[in-house]
């Protein structure tokens, strides 16, 4: 054994010397390989961070786009619900008609109980009011509450307004007509012409070019949408945004990682850390943001750099299109600066490697047979004995080896602890499943059924239902950010607060406002929960609901047609204190079903990393009008599992179905 150990020690030293000499010979090659790999890794990191930034910017733009969509829906819903003017005009309408100045109707005099802070100023060409004009004016005035809410929610919203083809504008914040009033030139502006049928036959939301605000609020861009009454184009709703928010966003990009800026589809520069402020008197172009050597070929460069990091003339450029607006997020960084930073780090790494190997060789040559070979043999023997007999005691070894043997003891002890932890997780999973309702109503007028499949031992999704009064059923589906034990604990708190608050709250919106405040207070973990909460009247089929950032439920009518409930524009609970939540109401026809679900359904992935999507969900639900709720829910879960085809479950999966009216065949 001694000869074997000595031979092993000698061979070990020989190998270390050969390794050291080999490293000296190939150090140069390794250095450049590392530089190349580091360069590729740095590029990949830049691309990843750029995509993360694009997602964040999309979230910012989505808030504005969603509010314009909500304004558009609210205006068209008003026309549908009010085919003729109201019998008695309101105070605002009366004040408007009475307030004629220089051939214009105005709301310069705001009647009580209204105040200028709550409404916009509607100015219109003076005319003899006819029913169509009065109806449209009443619709425009009905948007004031939404205008006020948008002003509170979006600090960078300069103006919110409705412009009518009939010759008037309702603009918020309220501004006296001496400072701004309707004129025919407004109907030639892009925020209006972009909605006209001949330009926008598909009636889609659109964004204007950047421009300097006539009222002196600097550079801005407008998002707008056309408003129709049936087939008749009535006007546009629009939201003017200053470029301050975009500029704050690009300023957060670290300067050592290049310059980040935003351009639109007309190559106008919307945000730049050096070149753009909202107070500028003119709009700059894309070329001004590019290095001089790249300006001549700017359009071709943007096309080549779309979605990939393009190397051109010593610069790296990438342009990512944004989903919520016809904008591009562009990154420009000098390649030389990136390489120099890599070389500095790589050179230090090689030096540390060589010094470390030299020290290792010196220390290895001083190891004695008894200090290395025999202790290592004892270590292997100790592991072998521990596997057969866990109570085996640690042998006598040199002090330097004691931690290794202690580690082996701890590993075997930890193995037992891990088994105990897994047992506790199993209990936690059982307890979580227990607190969720498992006895579902099966009455002639309403039937419910739900399933939840957590992605980990415990999950952050939950569903709930409870009777608020005879015939009034509260239904909740929610999704906590994250997964595992933290999400499960936050889920338990959120569920308890919602259930307790719902009993005394005046509707879903009021319930959300209180629960959001409680969750947001001292929320050091920055966790949040998206929630859909509806109150269903089992006698009339009316569903009053609020949506705090959650997936819109699907409605399946008795014929099997599928649609999504209209959103209410609410933010997830726990993000920010003192938020308000809008409510909506819909009448459910007897024989219809509602499917409430979390994004674990639509964002399930197959082995090729494709999402299940909302479109696939609607396809699964189509034609299920005659299916009982249990089969209805099971069919959705089965469809998702079939689509995933064994791919790991990325998120908790929850769905709950409500059948209004007698069950099929009942």
N, C-alpha and C positions, 0 to 999 in steps of 0.2 A: 504493500500500500504506500510506503514511504517513497519508493522508487517511482511509482505511478504519479504521486503528487508532485515530486520534484520535476519529473518530465513535463507534467502539465504546466507547472510554473515557468519552466524554460521556454516551452512552446508559446505560452501566453506572452512573455516578453518579446520573443521574436516576432510574433504577429503584430504587437503594438508598434515595434520599430518599423516593420514593413509598412504598416498602415500610415505612420507618420511621414515616411519618405514618399509614399504614394500620394498623400494629400499635398505635399510640397510640389509634386510634379503636375498634379491636375488642378491645383488651387485656382490658377488663372481661368481654366475652362469652367470650373464650378462657379467662379465669380460671375462670368458673363451669362451662364445659364440661369443663375439666380436673378441677375438683373433683368433678363428677358421674362422670366416667370413673374417677377415682382411687377414688371411693367404691365403684363397681361392681367395680373391680379388687381393692380391699381385701376386699370381701365374698367375691369368688371365691377369694382367697388364704386367707381364714379357712375357707371350706368345704373347700378342698383339704387344708389342714393338719388339719382335723377328721377328714376321711376317712383321712388317713394315720395319725392317732392311733387311729382305730377299728380299722384293720388291725393296729396294734401291740398294742392291747388284746385283740383277738381271738386273736392269737398267744399271749399270756399265758394267757388262759382255755382255749385249746385244749390246752395241756399238762395242765391238770387234767382236762378232759373226756376226753382220750385215755387218761389213766391209769385213770379210772373204767371206761371201755369195755374196757380191757385186763383190769382186775380181773374185770369181768362175764364176758368171754370165757374167762378162765382158770378161773373157778369152774364155768361150764357145761361147759367142756371136761373138767374133772376129773370131773364127774358122768358124762359120756359115756364116759370112759376107765375109770372105776371103778364099774361097776354094782353091785358088792357091796363090803362093807368088806374091808380087807386081812386076810390070814390072821393076821398078828402085829401088834398095835397098836404104835405107836411110843412113844418115851419121853414125849413131850408128852401123848399121850392117856392113858397110864398115870398120869402125875403129876396130870392133870386129875381122873380118876375117883377117885384116892386123896385128892385135896385137897378135902374137904367142910368148908365153914364156914358156919354159920347156914343150913343147907338149900340151899347153893349148891355146885356144882362150881367150882373156881377153879384158876388156874395161878399162885397166889401163890408157890409153890415151883417155881422153874425148874430142870429137871433138866439136868445136864451132858450134852453139851457146849454147850447153849444158854445164852444170857445174856439179861437183860432188854432189852439194847440191840437184840437181833436179832428179838424176837418181840413179839406183843401178849399181853394177858391175856384169856383166854377164861373168862367166868363164865357159868354155866348153872344153871337150876333142877335141884336134885338129883332124880334119878329112876333107875329101873332101866334101864340102857342097852339099847336094842334096836338091830337092824341099821341101821334108817333113821337113828336118832339118831347112832349111831357113824359112819356114812358121812358125814353132813353135818358132824359135828365134824371128821373127818379132812380134809374139803374146806376148812373154815374155817382149820384149822391150816396147810394147804398154801399159804395166801395170805400167810403171814408174810414170806417172802422178798420178795414184791412190795410188801408194806407197808413193809418196811425200805428198799427202793429208792426208793419214792415219798417217804419221809421225807428221804432224801438229796437227791433231785432238786428237790423243791418246798419251799423254806424256809418259805413261808407256809401249809403244810398243818398244821393244828393236830392233827387226828385222822384216821386211816384205819381203817375198821372194816367188819365184816360182821355184820348183825343178822338172826337167824333167827326165822321164824314159830314154830319149835319151842321157843322160849324160851331163847335164849342170845345172847351178843354176843362177838366177838373184836375187841378195840380196840387200836390201836397209836398212840403209844408205850405200852409196858407201864406199867400203873398198878396199884398194889395194890388189892385188892377193897375195903379199908376206905375208899378214896378214891372209887372208882367201881366199880359192879357192875351186873349185869343186874337190871332190874325191869320189871314188866309195863307200866309207863307208857311205856317206850321204844317199845312197839308202837303207841302212839298218836301218836308224833312224825311230822312230815311226811316226814323222811328214810326212814321205813318205810312209812307209809300211801300215800305218793306212788308206791310201786312195786306196790301191791296190784292184782290183775287188774281189780276193778271200777272202779278209778280210772285205771289205766294199762293198758288192754287191748292196746295196741300194743307194750308192753314196752320203751318208749323211756327213754333217759336223761333225768333231770329235775333242776331246781334248786329249792331250797326258798326260802322267804322269809328275810329277815335276822332274826337273833335273838341274844340274849345267851347265851353258852355257860354251861351249868350248872356246868362245872368251873372257871370263873373266867378263861377266856382271852379274854373280851371279846366284841365284836361279830364275827359271822361269818356265812357262808352255806354251804350244803351242796350239792354235786353228787352225785347218786346214780343207781343203775340197779338194776332188778329182776333177780334170779337165778332161773332156772327149771331144773328137772330134767325134761326132756320138757315136758309140759303142766302140771306141778305147780309152783306158786309156792313157793319155798323161803325167800326173804328178800331183802335188799338189800345191795349194797356201796356205801359212801359215803365221801366225802372232805370234811372240814370245812376251810374256808379262812377265815383271818382277813382283815379288810378292809385290812390294812397295805399289801399289794401294790397294791391299787387306789388307795389314798391316795397312795402314792409316785408312781404314774403321773400322777394329776391335778395333783400338786404340780409336775411338770416343765413344765406349761403356763405360758408367760410371763404374768404378771399384767396387763401392758398390753394383752393380747389377750382380756381378759374372764376369766370363771371357767368352769372345766371341771369337771363332776361326773358321777357315775354313779347312775342309779336303776334299779330293777327293774320288772317288769311289775305290781307291786302298789304302785307309787309310793313305795317305800321308798328312802331316800337311803343308798347304799352307799359312796360316796366323795365327799369335798368338801375343798377346800384349807383351809377355815376351820371347818366345822361337824361333821366326822366324824373320830373316831379309833377304833381297835379297842378302846380301853379305855372307851368310852362305856357307860353303864349302860342306855341305851334307844335304840331305833331312831328316827331322825327321818324326817319325811315330805318328799315333793317340794316342797310349798308353802314349807317353811322355807328352801329354797335359792333361791327366786325372789324378785325385788323385790316389795315390798308391793303395788304396783299390778297385778301379774300373778297374784297368788295365788288370787284368787277364781275365775279361769277357767283353772286349771292344766291340767286334763285336755283341754279343748278346744284350749288352746295347744299342748300336746305333740302332739296329732293333726295340727294345722295345720303344725307345725314339723318333722314327720317327713321327713327327707331333704332339707330345704330351709331356707334362712335366712329366718325369718319376722320381719317388723317389727311390733312391737306395743307401743304406749304408750311410744315413745322408746327401746325396747330391741330388740336383735336376738337371736333365739333359734333354735337348731337342735338337733334330737334325732335321733341316728343309731342305729337298732337294731343290735345286735351279733349276729353269726351263731352264736357258740359258746354263748351264754347268753341268757335272756330279759331282757337288760339294755339300757339306752339310754345312750349317751354324749351329754351335753347341754352345749351352750355358751351362755352368756348374756353379752352385752356391751352396754354403754350406747352407743347410736348417736352421741350427742353427743360422747363422748370420741373416737370414731373419726373423726368429721368434723373436730373441732378439730385433730387430728394431721395430717389431710390438708390443711387450710387453711394450717397453718404451712409445710408443704413446698411447697404450690402457690404461695403468695405469694412465697416465695423464688425459685421457678422463674421466675415472671413478671418479677421485678426483674432477675434475672440475664439473662433474654432481652432486656429493653429496653436494659440497659447494654451487652450484647454487640453488639446491632444498632447502637447509637450509635457504639461504638468501630469497628465494621466500616465504617460510613459514613465516619468521619474518615480511617481508614487507606486506604480505597479511593480517596478523593478525592486522596490524595497519591501514588498509584501513577503512575508515568510510563509513557509508551508503550513505551519500551525495557525497562522493568522488568516488564511484564505481557503486553502483546499479542504482542510478538515472541517472548519465551521460550515462551509457550503455543503459538504457531504452530510453533516449532521442536520442541516436545515431541510434537505430533501428527505432524509430519513424521518425527521420530525413531522413533516407534512404527511408523509405516507402513514405514519402511526396515528396521527390525528384523524385521518379519514376513517380508519378502522376502529379507533377507540378515542372518542372525544376527550375523555378524562386524562389522557397521556400528559405527564408533566414535562416541562421544558428542561432540556439537558443543560449541563454546565458548558458555557461558551465564553469566548472573550467579550469584554464589555462593549466593544464596537459592534458586535453582532447581536447583542441583546435586543435592540429595537426591532430587528428583523423577526426574531422569534416572538417578541411581544405583538408585532403586527399580525403574525399568523394566528396567535391566540385571539386577538381582537376580531380578525376576519371570521373565524369560526364562531365567536360569540355573536358577531353582527348578523351572521347567517340566521341564527335563532331569532334575533330581534326582528329581522326582516320578515320572517315567517309570521311573527306576532303582529307586525304592522299590517301585513296583507290581510290577516284575519280581521283586524280592526276596520280596514277599508271595506271589507266585505260586509261588516256590520253597518258601517256608515251608508253603504249603497242600499242595504235593505231598509235602513231608517229613512233615507231620502225617498225611496219609493213608497214607504208607508205614509209619509205626510202628504203625498199627492192623493187627491180623491180617486178612489177605485170603484165606488158604487155610482153608476151613472144614471141620471134620470131617464126613465122610459115611460113617459106619459103619452096620452093620445095627442096632446098638443105639442110636445117637444121631446126629443130624444138626443142624448149626448154620448160620445165615446171618444177616448183619447189614448195615445201611446207616447212613451218617451224612451229613447234609447241613448244613454249617455256615451260620449266618446271615450271617457276614462271611467275609473271605478265609480266616481261621483261626478255629477254634471252641474251646469249653471242654468239649463233650461228649466222652466216649470210651466204648468198649466193649473188653472183653478176655476171653480164655479161655485156659486153660492146664491141662495135665495135672499134677496133684499126685502121682499114683501111678497104676498101671494100673487103669483102671475108675473113677477119681475125677477129675472134670472141674470146674475152677474157672471160674465165669462171673461177669463184672463188667460193670455198666453204671453210668455216673456222669455228673454234671452239675455243672460248676464255675460259681460265681456270676460273672455278668458275661459279656462276649463279647470277641472280638478277641484281640490279641496277649497281654495280661496273662493272660486266661483260658487261652489255649493253653499258656503257660509253666507255669502252676499245674497244668494238666491233665497235662503231661508229668511233673512232679514227683510228683503224686498217683499216676499210673499206675505209675511206676517203684517207688514205695514199696509199693504194694499188691502188685504182682507179686513183689517181693523178699520182703516179709514173709509172704505167703501160704504160701510153701514151708516155713516153719519154725513157723508159728502153729498153735495147737491149736484150729482152727475159725474161722469168720468173725468172731465176737465178739472173740476175742483179737487177730486181725489188725487189726480196726478200732481197738481200744484203743491199740495201738502206733502205727499210722499217724496216728491223731488226735493223739497226743502230739507226734509229729514235726512234723506240719503246724502245730499250734497254737503251737509254740515260736517266739518272735520273729516272729509273723505280723503285721507292721506294716501290711500292706495290707488286713487284715481280710477276706481272701478265704476262702471255704469251698467244700466240695464235698459234694453228696449222692451216696450210693453204695448200690447193692444188690450184695451179694456172696453167691453161693450155691455150695455144693459138691455136685455131682450124682453119685450112684452109678449108673453105667450098667447095673449088674447088677440092683439091686433097685428102681430108680426113686426112691430116697430123695433129697430135696433138703433139706440143712441150710443155713440162710441167716440173714443179719442185714441189717437195713435201716437205713441212717443217713440218715433224712430224705428218702428217695427215693420215687418213684412206685411203688405196689405192682404187681408183675408180674401179667399176666393168664394164667389157665390155661384152655385150650380142650380139653375132653375129646374122645374119639373121635366122640361123637355131635354135636359142635359146640356144646355148652353152655359158656358163658363165666362165669368167676368170678375174683375178685381174691384173691391170696395175703394172708393175715393179716399185719398189720404187727407190728413188734417194738418200736416206740416209741423208736427211736434218734434222736439229734441228728446234724446234718450234721458232717462231719469238718473240723477246723481252727477250730471256734468256741471251744472251751473245753478246757483240758487235763484229764487225769485223769478221763475219762468212761468208763463201762462200757457195753457194748452187748449187749442180750439176743439170743438166738438162737431160732429156731423150726425145726421139721422138718415136712415134708409128703411123703407118698408119691404119686408121679405114676404114674397108670395107663399101661400100654403103649398107644401110639397117640395119646397126648395131646401137646399143644404148650404151651410157655411163651413168652410175649412179654414181654421186658424192654425198657423204653422210658424216654425222658426226657420232661419236661413240655413240650418243644417240640411233641410230638404233640398232647396234650390241650389245650394253650393256644395252638394255632394260630388265627389270626383270619381271618374272611372280610372282604370289602370293607365290610360293615355293622358291623364290629367285634364280631362274635359269636364265641365260643370254640367250638372243635371239641368239647371236653368228653369226659370219661371214658365217658359214656353213648353217645355216637356211636361211640367206639372199640369198645365192647362190641358194638354193633350191627354194625359192620364185621366183627368176629371171629366172630360167631354163624354157625354152619353151615360153618365152614372146617375141620372135623375131617379131611377127606380131602385137603386141599390140601398140596402139598409146601412145605417151609420157604421156598424162594426165592419162590414165588408168594405165600405167606402174608405175607412181609415186604413184597414189592412191592405187594400189595393194600392194605396199611396206608398206605404212602407215597403211593400213587395216590389213596387216599380223602382224605388230608389235603390234597394238592395240588389235588384237584378242589374240595374245600370252600373252600380259600383263594381260588380263582378269580382268581389273579393278584395278590392282596394281598401286600405286602412281608412276607418271612419275619422274624418278630420274634425268634425264638430258634433255637438249634441244634436239629436234629431227628435223633434217633438211635433205632433200635430193633434188637433182636437176638432171633431166634427159636430155640428148642430143641425138636426133635422126639425123643421117647423111643420107641424101638421101630423096627421096619422102616418105611421111607418108604412112603407110600400107593402101592399098585400094585407094591411091591417084594417 
